[in-house]
Amino acid sequence: MKKWIVMLVLALLLFGSVIGFNLFKQKKIAEFMANMPEPEFPVTVTEAQPANWVPAIEAIGFIEPNQGVTITTEVSGMIQSLDFESGSTVKAEQQLLTLDSDVELANLKSAEARLPAAKAKYERYRGLFSKGSISKEAFDESEASYFSLVADIESLKATIDRRTIKAPFDGVVGLRNVFLGQYIQPGTDVVRLEDTTLMKLRFTVPQTDISDIHLGQDVEIFVDAYPEIPFSGEISAIEPAVNYQSGLVQVQADIPNNSGQLRSGMFARAHIILPKMENQIILPQTAITFTLYGDNVYVASEDENGDLRVKQSVVKVGERKGQYAHIIEGVKAGETIVTSGQVRLSNHAKVRVVESDSLEAPAETPML
């Protein structure tokens, strides 16, 4: 009996010591946390200053030439001469290609040789008919023979002319697809001809933006081949009807191509320039926290003790362009805005400003 009492007392002492040690440890941890200094979070900041903002409607499209056509033939035949080189500049009505027309030329000479006699007979019969010396039937036959021969000559000339292909307008030819002496069929692609002095860009805008666009409005386009170079132009045409299925309207802009850098088929991003807005708040996009519940920024200010603390502010973001965003509501001029380090922040968190260039864009994109 005494043995069981001793074991019970020992067990109570053991559990009591464990519980007491845990209580002591929790007390010390609480004291340490209570005396621990408030954490300061490093952040970078910028001061919100009013600036001018040029809004734009953004769109995408593909570049087209002012005029472009694939040169083909209407008739079949063997190529007798090629009068251009691949990539050369040609003028309107310049001869590009001729097909063998020996048979047609021989027929033309034969018809032209018969023409003087047919004309003389027609004029002689007309004089005789006016005097009543011949019947009207004989006169009509001579007249029909003469004018039929004239028409045959015109037809042969047109046929020969169709066997000579000329440039329909000034432009630059591409790569030649045929060779001297080759027999080609009607519709064979000979070469691509394009007038690239003025390029056109077709794109679509929502019907809600129709009131903001007009003929002659300035447009800037960017292409992947020259990402840093804006090409300026203006709106030249607006489709009169809106697509009832998509709610979009087609717009065409003319882009001068004096430098020859633009080529048809290029993918382009268009910025339709709208009137300039003055005294607007512009912030780096890194300062804005985009969430499903709204967009917000952290505004830093000193409290009564001189500590720098942040407060969350809901903002309304307008257009975004590059690294910056146009703030419509939620930020006032002169406020200090946190631009990085927001991940660990909350309302009234204590922060300290640090200098960092990690958000600056490099001069050159590093190679992978």
C-alpha positions in Angstrom: 0.0 0.0 0.0 2.8 2.4 0.9 4.5 1.5 -2.3 1.6 2.8 -4.4 1.3 6.0 -2.4 5.0 6.8 -3.0 4.6 6.1 -6.8 1.5 8.4 -6.9 3.4 11.2 -5.1 6.4 10.9 -7.5 4.0 11.1 -10.5 2.3 14.2 -9.2 5.7 15.8 -8.6 6.9 14.9 -12.1 3.8 16.3 -13.9 3.7 19.4 -11.7 7.3 20.2 -12.6 6.6 19.9 -16.3 3.5 22.1 -16.1 5.4 24.6 -14.0 8.3 24.8 -16.4 5.9 25.4 -19.4 4.2 28.2 -17.5 7.5 29.7 -16.7 8.7 29.5 -20.3 5.5 31.1 -21.6 5.8 33.9 -19.1 9.4 34.7 -20.2 8.5 34.6 -23.9 5.6 37.0 -23.2 8.0 39.3 -21.4 10.5 39.1 -24.2 7.9 39.9 -26.8 6.5 42.8 -24.8 10.0 44.4 -24.5 10.9 43.6 -28.1 11.1 46.8 -30.3 8.5 47.4 -33.0 9.8 46.1 -36.4 10.6 48.5 -39.2 10.1 47.4 -42.7 12.4 48.8 -45.4 10.6 50.4 -48.4 11.3 52.7 -51.3 9.0 55.7 -51.8 8.2 58.5 -54.3 6.4 61.8 -53.9 3.2 62.2 -55.9 3.7 65.2 -58.1 1.2 66.6 -60.7 2.3 66.1 -64.3 0.9 66.2 -67.8 -0.6 63.0 -69.1 -1.3 62.2 -72.8 -4.0 59.5 -72.9 -4.3 57.2 -75.9 -6.6 54.5 -77.3 -4.6 51.4 -77.9 -5.3 49.0 -80.7 -3.5 46.4 -82.8 -3.4 45.6 -86.5 -1.3 44.6 -89.5 0.4 47.0 -91.9 -0.7 47.1 -95.5 0.9 48.9 -98.5 -0.6 51.9 -100.1 -1.1 49.7 -103.2 -0.1 46.1 -103.6 -0.7 43.5 -106.3 0.7 40.2 -107.4 1.6 40.5 -111.1 0.1 37.7 -113.1 -0.7 37.0 -116.8 -4.0 36.8 -118.6 -2.8 34.5 -121.4 -0.5 31.5 -121.6 2.8 31.5 -123.5 6.6 31.3 -123.4 8.5 34.2 -121.7 10.4 36.1 -124.4 12.0 38.8 -122.1 12.2 39.7 -118.4 12.8 43.4 -118.0 13.3 43.7 -114.2 15.4 42.4 -111.4 14.2 41.1 -108.0 13.9 44.0 -105.5 14.2 46.8 -108.0 12.1 50.0 -108.1 9.9 50.3 -111.2 7.7 53.1 -112.6 4.1 53.0 -113.8 3.8 51.5 -117.3 7.3 50.2 -117.2 7.6 46.9 -119.1 8.2 43.9 -116.9 7.7 40.8 -119.0 6.8 39.9 -122.6 5.4 36.6 -123.9 6.2 35.2 -127.4 3.8 36.8 -129.9 5.3 35.9 -133.3 2.0 34.4 -134.5 -0.1 37.4 -133.4 2.4 39.8 -135.0 2.2 37.9 -138.3 -1.6 37.9 -138.3 -1.5 41.7 -137.5 0.8 42.3 -140.5 -1.5 40.3 -142.8 -4.6 42.2 -141.7 -2.8 45.6 -142.0 -1.7 44.6 -145.5 -5.3 44.0 -146.6 -6.6 47.2 -145.0 -5.7 49.7 -147.8 -7.5 47.7 -150.4 -10.6 47.2 -148.2 -10.6 50.9 -147.4 -10.3 51.9 -151.1 -13.1 49.5 -152.1 -15.3 50.9 -149.3 -14.7 54.5 -150.4 -15.2 53.7 -154.1 -18.5 51.8 -153.4 -19.7 54.7 -151.2 -19.2 57.1 -154.2 -20.9 54.7 -156.6 -23.8 54.1 -154.2 -24.3 57.9 -153.8 -24.7 58.1 -157.6 -27.0 55.1 -157.7 -24.6 53.0 -159.8 -24.5 50.0 -157.4 -27.1 48.4 -155.1 -27.2 49.1 -151.4 -26.4 45.4 -150.7 -23.1 45.7 -152.5 -22.3 48.9 -150.6 -23.2 47.3 -147.2 -20.9 44.3 -148.0 -18.0 46.5 -148.7 -18.6 48.6 -145.6 -18.9 45.5 -143.4 -15.7 44.0 -144.8 -13.8 47.2 -144.2 -15.0 47.8 -140.6 -14.6 44.1 -139.8 -11.0 44.2 -140.9 -10.5 47.4 -138.8 -11.9 45.6 -135.8 -9.7 42.5 -136.4 -6.6 44.7 -136.4 -7.7 46.3 -133.1 -8.3 42.9 -131.6 -4.9 41.6 -132.7 -3.2 44.7 -131.2 -5.0 44.2 -127.9 -4.0 40.5 -127.9 -0.4 41.5 -128.5 -0.6 44.2 -125.8 -2.0 41.6 -123.3 1.2 39.5 -123.9 3.3 42.4 -122.6 3.0 43.0 -118.8 3.6 46.5 -117.5 3.7 47.9 -114.0 0.3 49.4 -113.0 1.9 51.9 -110.6 5.2 53.1 -109.1 6.6 50.7 -106.6 9.1 48.0 -105.6 9.0 44.5 -106.9 9.8 41.5 -104.8 11.4 38.2 -105.7 10.9 37.0 -109.3 9.0 33.7 -109.5 9.5 32.9 -113.2 12.5 32.5 -115.6 13.3 33.4 -119.2 12.0 30.8 -121.7 9.5 29.4 -119.2 6.0 28.5 -120.4 3.4 29.9 -118.0 -0.3 29.6 -117.7 -2.9 32.3 -117.1 -2.8 33.4 -113.4 0.8 32.4 -112.8 2.4 34.6 -110.0 5.2 36.5 -111.6 6.2 38.9 -108.9 4.8 41.0 -106.0 4.6 44.8 -106.6 4.0 47.2 -103.8 3.9 50.9 -103.3 5.5 51.4 -99.9 5.8 55.2 -99.8 2.7 55.3 -97.7 1.6 52.4 -95.5 -1.9 51.8 -94.1 -2.8 50.3 -90.7 -6.3 48.8 -90.2 -7.4 48.2 -86.7 -10.6 48.1 -84.6 -11.8 50.2 -81.7 -14.8 49.6 -79.4 -18.0 51.6 -80.3 -17.7 53.4 -76.9 -14.6 55.2 -78.2 -16.1 56.4 -81.4 -16.7 59.9 -79.9 -13.0 60.2 -79.2 -11.7 59.6 -82.7 -12.0 61.7 -85.9 -10.4 62.0 -89.3 -7.0 63.6 -89.2 -6.3 62.5 -85.6 -2.7 61.8 -84.8 -1.7 58.1 -84.4 1.6 56.6 -83.3 2.4 53.0 -84.1 5.1 50.6 -82.9 6.4 47.5 -84.6 8.5 44.7 -83.1 11.4 45.3 -85.6 11.9 48.8 -84.1 10.4 48.7 -80.7 11.7 52.1 -79.5 10.9 54.0 -82.7 7.3 55.5 -83.0 6.0 56.0 -86.5 3.6 58.9 -86.8 0.5 59.1 -89.0 -3.1 60.1 -88.9 -6.5 58.5 -89.2 -7.6 58.6 -92.9 -10.9 56.6 -92.8 -13.5 55.4 -90.3 -15.9 52.6 -91.2 -19.5 54.1 -91.2 -21.0 50.9 -89.7 -20.4 49.2 -86.4 -20.2 45.4 -86.4 -23.3 44.4 -84.5 -21.8 41.1 -83.4 -18.6 42.5 -81.8 -19.5 46.1 -81.2 -16.3 47.2 -83.0 -15.7 49.7 -85.7 -12.9 49.5 -88.3 -10.4 52.4 -88.5 -7.6 53.1 -91.1 -4.6 55.2 -90.5 -2.0 56.4 -93.0 1.6 56.1 -92.0 4.3 57.8 -94.2 7.2 55.4 -94.9 9.8 57.8 -96.1 12.6 55.7 -94.4 11.4 52.5 -95.9 11.5 50.7 -92.5 7.9 49.6 -92.5 6.9 46.6 -94.5 3.5 45.1 -95.3 2.3 42.3 -93.1 4.1 43.7 -90.0 2.2 43.4 -86.7 1.8 46.9 -85.2 0.5 48.4 -82.0 -1.4 51.7 -82.5 -1.8 54.6 -80.0 -4.5 57.0 -81.0 -3.5 60.3 -79.3 -6.1 62.0 -77.3 -6.1 65.6 -75.9 -3.4 66.2 -73.2 -4.6 66.2 -69.5 -2.8 68.6 -67.1 -2.0 68.3 -63.4 -2.5 64.5 -63.2 -1.1 62.1 -60.7 1.3 59.6 -62.3 2.8 56.8 -60.3 5.0 53.8 -61.1 2.9 50.7 -61.5 5.0 49.0 -58.8 3.4 51.3 -56.3 -0.1 49.8 -57.0 -1.3 46.6 -55.5 -3.8 45.0 -57.9 -6.3 42.7 -56.2 -9.7 41.2 -56.9 -11.1 43.5 -54.3 -9.7 46.7 -55.7 -6.5 48.6 -56.3 -4.6 50.3 -53.5 -1.4 52.0 -52.5 0.4 52.7 -49.2 0.7 56.3 -48.2 3.6 57.0 -45.8 3.5 59.8 -43.2 5.0 60.7 -39.8 2.9 60.1 -36.6 3.0 62.2 -33.5 6.2 60.5 -32.3 8.0 61.2 -35.5 7.9 57.6 -36.7 7.2 56.9 -40.4 4.0 54.8 -40.8 1.9 53.7 -43.7 -1.8 53.8 -44.4 -3.6 51.8 -47.1 -5.5 53.9 -49.6 -7.9 52.6 -52.3 -7.2 54.2 -55.7 -8.9 54.3 -59.1 -6.4 53.6 -61.9 -6.9 54.9 -65.4 -4.7 54.2 -68.3 -1.4 52.4 -67.9 1.6 53.2 -70.2 4.9 51.5 -69.9 6.1 51.6 -66.2 3.6 54.2 -65.2 -0.1 54.4 -64.4 -2.5 57.3 -64.4 -4.2 57.7 -61.0 -7.7 59.1 -61.2 -8.7 59.0 -57.5 -7.2 58.1 -54.2 -3.8 60.0 -54.2 -3.2 63.7 -53.6 -0.3 65.7 -54.8 2.6 65.9 -52.3 1.8 62.5 -50.6 4.6 60.0 -50.1 3.8 56.7 -51.8 5.5 53.4 -51.2 6.9 52.0 -54.5 8.4 48.7 -53.2 8.3 46.5 -50.1 4.5 46.4 -49.8 4.4 42.6 -49.3 4.8 42.7 -45.5 3.0 45.9 -44.9 -0.3 46.5 -43.2 -2.1 49.6 -41.9 -0.1 51.7 -39.5 3.0 49.5 -40.0 6.3 51.3 -39.2 8.7 51.7 -42.1 12.0 53.1 -43.0 13.0 54.5 -46.4 15.9 52.9 -48.2 17.6 53.6 -51.5 17.3 50.9 -54.2 17.7 50.8 -57.9 16.2 47.4 -58.3 13.1 48.8 -60.0 15.0 50.8 -62.6 14.8 49.3 -66.1 18.3 48.2 -67.4 19.8 50.0 -70.3 20.0 46.7 -72.2 17.9 43.6 -71.8 20.2 40.8 -70.6 20.6 37.9 -72.9 19.3 34.5 -71.8 
